[in-house]
Amino acid sequence: MLSQRAYQAGLARASDVAVGFDELEQLTREIQDSVMAIRAQPVKSVFQRLPRLVREVADISGKQVRLVTEGEWTEVDKTVIERLADPLTHMIRNAIDHGLEKPEDRLAGGKPEEGVVRVAAMHRSGRIVIEISDDGAGINRKRVKEIAIKKGLVPAEANLSDEETDNLIFLPGFSTADKISSLSGRGVGMDVVKRSIQALGGRVSITSRPGKGSTFTMSLPLTLAVLDGMIVSVGDQTVVVPLTAIIETLQPKASEVKSFGGDARLVQVRDTFMPLVDVARELGYSHELASATGGVAILVEAENGARSALLVDGIQGQRQVVIKSLEANYGRVPGIAAATILGDGRVALILDVDAVVATSRVEGNFFNSGMKHAAE
Amino acid sequence: MSVREIRGWTQATPLPHAPSYVNGVINLRGAVLPIVDLAARLGFPRTVPTARSVIIVVRVEMQLFGLLVDAVSDILTITDELLQPTPDLASDLAKTFVRGVMAIEGRMISLIATDNVLPQFQSAA
């Protein structure tokens, strides 16, 4: 930043000052890296608690379970570790209670009596990935769909792919358990897990094979202190959109933007339609609906895997920003996750993508990206 | 005293869905500082910030925030004898924010109750 300014000021790249700036930049980055390394801790501290949990849940549910952990020395930022325990606990409970079959059913299915729950942590492309897999029955898609239809979470005639069906378990209010037990069926389910992971800037996905088991994959940022963000202009303000939420960006053509009653608009992206959210209007920076063709649409994936397009005025760039809490001195602001300070010393707000999309949704039923009923 | 420092005006980043008397947030040496327009908070017309406007940085318990004012004229030492309770005819708004009034050199000076100036949130702090 500093060196860029210096070049803009007409300083030759080879001059002593410029070389000094480069050195400074390098040193600063080294300091940042070392601080991050100090904050990093192995996930072992969370994994250590798991055997006990597994034993308890196995006893209550009458199942035989063996826990396998891998990669417990994988290092993550302290703050992430602290907030990892709850969702992890919940998912392991689910794996045992819903995933694994009863010993007699396992024997009948030609599997060893003892079920295996595997928890593995690893680094993958600058993020930490935690996989929780079981060798149980896999997700009973027929049942999941029946329940979702019964609870009115999806239209009865919806034609869902296997993957979409699996993702239904992340919907709020979804529960497969018929009875409320001490383990499950309380309706505080996977949606809470998903939300708490998203609050950390992470994602969850499922792969499931009938009869073979399911794997839940959590992908989390390595730290909560910095965030990779896309710097965008909204009105005359600068806003940061977390990169983890962004799928792609595009410039909508006039023909691709459809009016959808009132102020609601849809944008067509390769045969799917998604709601176009005017960020400036959502944040109250402008009261008029911005023209869709002048701006840039940022495709984001929010809660429930629902995709929306955020309409902003322009993209300024992409960079790492340091997260500053707004809550410490002020309070929660709807639609805003936190703040950061840009290179020019001004405060920029970090967008809470889920919240902005959620408040913009008038009728709340665009729950699934793959579903094209929005277009009908 | 709750006043921490006094500084000049810098352009604030507006906060969405904030009350009209909240100007936004500024960067105070790396911390994010919300700015409250004191005039607007007290029910007067909003201050139009100029380069000569002043931000008084105030700490209330653990929260730090700035009050936007037109100018700082003096620093006074107040004793309890000088302070008169807020007159009864004052509106609720004034009563909330004014702890008392005093007469100094023929002028009425109000003592601001800083703890009530920030909007009340279910703050996470």
Chai-1 contact restraints between the chains, C-beta under 6 A:
chainA,res_idxA,chainB,res_idxB,connection_type,confidence,min_distance_angstrom,max_distance_angstrom,comment,restraint_id
A,L283,B,P16,contact,1.0,0.0,6.0,A-B,restraint_1
A,G284,B,P16,contact,1.0,0.0,6.0,A-B,restraint_2
A,K324,B,V32,contact,1.0,0.0,6.0,A-B,restraint_3
A,L326,B,V32,contact,1.0,0.0,6.0,A-B,restraint_4
A,E327,B,A124,contact,1.0,0.0,6.0,A-B,restraint_5
A,A328,B,A125,contact,1.0,0.0,6.0,A-B,restraint_6
A,N329,B,P34,contact,1.0,0.0,6.0,A-B,restraint_7
A,N329,B,Q63,contact,1.0,0.0,6.0,A-B,restraint_8
A,N329,B,L64,contact,1.0,0.0,6.0,A-B,restraint_9
A,N329,B,F65,contact,1.0,0.0,6.0,A-B,restraint_10
A,Y330,B,P34,contact,1.0,0.0,6.0,A-B,restraint_11
A,G331,B,F121,contact,1.0,0.0,6.0,A-B,restraint_12
A,G331,B,S123,contact,1.0,0.0,6.0,A-B,restraint_13
A,V333,B,L15,contact,1.0,0.0,6.0,A-B,restraint_14
A,P334,B,H17,contact,1.0,0.0,6.0,A-B,restraint_15
A,G335,B,P16,contact,1.0,0.0,6.0,A-B,restraint_16
A,A339,B,V32,contact,1.0,0.0,6.0,A-B,restraint_17
A,I341,B,N27,contact,1.0,0.0,6.0,A-B,restraint_18
A,G345,B,N27,contact,1.0,0.0,6.0,A-B,restraint_19
A,V347,B,T13,contact,1.0,0.0,6.0,A-B,restraint_20
A,V347,B,V25,contact,1.0,0.0,6.0,A-B,restraint_21
A,V347,B,N27,contact,1.0,0.0,6.0,A-B,restraint_22
A,V347,B,V32,contact,1.0,0.0,6.0,A-B,restraint_23
